[in-house]
Amino acid sequence: MSKAWRIEFDGAIYHALSRGDKQRDIFIEDEDRLPLLELTGKWVYIETKT
């Protein structure tokens, strides 16, 4: 089965990775991922507010 086509447009964010190279974890501790989650939450709030 082939992958579905991605809809592309300027400024889009397509996905966030949950694993690094060779399936290694990107974040070691939960505290390591908090800045990314906070930034993502702020972006989602701003984008959905407009």
C-alpha positions as CSV (number, residue, x, y, z in Angstrom):
1,M,0.0,0.0,0.0
2,S,1.4,3.4,-0.9
3,K,1.5,6.5,1.3
4,A,-1.3,9.0,0.9
5,W,-0.3,12.3,-0.8
6,R,0.5,15.2,1.5
7,I,-1.2,18.5,1.0
8,E,1.6,21.1,1.0
9,F,1.4,24.8,1.6
10,D,3.7,27.6,2.8
11,G,4.1,27.7,6.6
12,A,2.7,24.3,7.2
13,I,4.0,22.0,9.9
14,Y,3.6,18.4,8.7
15,H,4.6,16.2,11.6
16,A,6.7,16.0,14.8
17,L,9.1,13.2,15.2
18,S,8.9,10.9,18.2
19,R,12.0,8.9,17.5
20,G,15.5,9.9,16.4
21,D,18.0,8.2,14.2
22,K,17.9,4.4,14.3
23,Q,14.7,4.6,16.4
24,R,16.5,6.1,19.4
25,D,14.5,8.3,21.8
26,I,14.8,12.1,21.1
27,F,14.0,13.0,24.7
28,I,15.6,11.2,27.7
29,E,13.5,12.6,30.5
30,D,9.9,13.9,30.5
31,E,11.3,17.3,31.5
32,D,13.3,17.4,28.3
33,R,10.2,17.5,26.1
34,L,8.3,20.2,28.1
35,P,9.8,23.2,26.2
36,L,8.7,21.7,22.9
37,L,5.2,20.9,24.1
38,E,4.8,24.4,25.5
39,L,6.0,26.0,22.3
40,T,3.7,23.7,20.2
41,G,0.8,24.6,22.5
42,K,1.3,28.3,22.1
43,W,1.5,27.9,18.3
44,V,-1.7,25.9,18.2
45,Y,-3.5,28.5,20.4
46,I,-2.3,31.3,18.1
47,E,-3.2,29.5,14.9
48,T,-6.7,28.4,16.0
49,K,-7.5,31.8,17.5
50,T,-7.2,33.6,14.1
